[in-house]
Amino acid sequence: MRHLMLKLWRDDMGALIATEWVFVVTILVIGLVTGLKAVQQAVLNELEEVAGAIGALSQTYQFGGTSGCCSSSNGSSFTDTSNVFPLESCTEATDAAGASCPD
C-alpha cells in the first residue's frame, strides 16, 4: 500500500497538469491583452505628438530682391496660415470665429 501511495504521489501525468496549463495560459493571455492595450495607447499618444509637431512646422519663406548694373529683381515671400480648427469650439456648422468646421 505504501508503494502504491508513493507511486501515485510521484505521478505527474493526468488532468491536473492540463488544468494548470489552462490557468497559466489564461493568465498570460489576460496579461498580454492588457499590456498590448497599454502599448497601443502609448504609440497613439506619440504619433499624435509627431503629427502636431509636423503640423506646427512653419513653411513661410522670404527672399529679398537684388539690383545692380542696370537690372534688378524683386523679392518674394509666402506666409503659411494655420488650418487648425479647435474641435471643442465647433458647433453644428461654424466654430467660434465663424469659420466652417471640418466634417
N, C-alpha and C positions, 0 to 999 in steps of 0.2 A: 504494500500500500504506500509506503514511504517513497519507494522508487517511482511509482505512478504519479504521485503528487509532485515530486521534483521534476519529472518529465513534463507535466502539464505547466508547471511554473516557468520552466525554461522555454517553452514553446512560443515562438514569435510569429507563427503563421496563423492566419484566420481573419475574421471580420473586424477584429479590434484594430488592426493596423490600417485597414481600408477606411474605417471610420475616422481614425486620427488623420489620415491623409486628406479626407474630405474637409475636416475642420481647418487644417493647415492651409489648404488651397483656398478655402473660402476667406480666411483672414487675409491671406496675401492678395487676393483679388480686390477685396474691400479697400485695403491699404493702397494698392496700385491705382484704383479709380480715384481715390481721394488725392493721392499725390499728383496724378496726371491733371486733375482739375486745377490744382494749385499752380502747376507749371503752365497750363493754358492761360490762366488769368495773368500770371507774371509776364508771359510773352505778349499777350494782348496789350498790357499796360506799356511795355517797352515799345511796341510798334506804334501805339498812339503817340507816344512822346517823339518818336522819329518822324512820324507824319506831321506833327505840329512844328518840329524844327525845320523840316523841309518847306512847309507852308510859310514859315516866317522868314525864309531867305528873301532878301531884297534883290530884285532883278533890275533895279534902277541903274542907268548908266548915263554918262555925260562926257562929252569931249569938246574942247574949245576949238575955235577956228584959227587959222593961221593966215598971215599975209606977208608978202614980200615980193620984190621985183615985179611990180605991176600986176600982181594977181593976188587973190585971196580966196579962202574957203570959209564957209560958215560952220559954226559948231552945231552940235546936235545933242539932244537929250531925250530920255524916256523915263517916265515915272511910273513905277508899278503901284497899282492901287490894290488894296486888300479886298477880297471877295468873301470874307468870312462872315457868316450870319450867326448871331447868337441864338441858338435854338430855344433857349429858355424864354426869350422875349418874343418869340414868334407867336402871333395869333393865327387865325384862320388863313388870311391871305397876305398880311403885311407884318413887318416887325415894328419896333418902337420908332424907328426913323422913317417909316413909310415905304421902305424898300420891300420888294417881293421876297418872300421866304422860299427856300428850296423845297421841293417836294419830298 
